[in-house]
């Protein structure tokens, strides 16, 4: 049986289970902690952007922790808006704003958290939106495609396909673009095609209702991963057809 603890976050008492991540406790209790590199789509969290820092106090001793991966192990107090956190979060946002100056979301967050002024010595990366959080790579790996990865080192580090060429492993599913917090992964699509990572895919539509299902490659890949026969009928239409069939069966029982 799990142990229950009572902690305070910004003076509010919150009940949680021992080992539960602080970010999840705060979110459940309506307390806002900003995040960028954390996605509820994954059980493993990267904690690399440092935007979610908070201050913990235990018996008069304080330290800064990253809320998205900090497990609550004892009854103590946390502060999401202390002066120390405001100052350090402003520095974090200034660094991210110069790393990804073309990202609207990063710019808005830097303005809100005070990361715009007083950091003129920092050099911006021209034309960049990516903060190298790795969520896109994590999404691609979780699907089993592994079409993209982080390449190069230091200031040349970036996310790309092998050697920058169109990847034969990519299925054009947009999982990477959908999970990206800064809008760094761009793609183009029309009614017939979708282009991403320098590769163009033919789009697939439900044969029953005409609803878009992704690309032909992503539909085939999903069926293979699930171990079922490939179908060009969307889940909603498939469920509706199954329900209709069941109703016909019961009608004559």
Secondary structure, 3 states (H helix, E strand, C coil): CCCEEEEEECCEEEEEECCCEHHHHHHHCCCCCCCCCCCCCCCCCCCCCCCCEEEEEECCEEEEEEHHHCECCCCCEEECCCHHHHHHHHHHHHHHHHHCCCCHHHHHHHHHHCCCCCCCCCCCCCCCCCCCCCHHHHHHHHHCCCCCEEECCHHHCEEECHHHCCCCCCCCCCHHHHHCCCCCCCCEECCCEEEECCEEEEEEECCCCCCEEEEHHHHHHHHHHHCCCCCCCCHHHHHHHHHHHHHHHHHCC
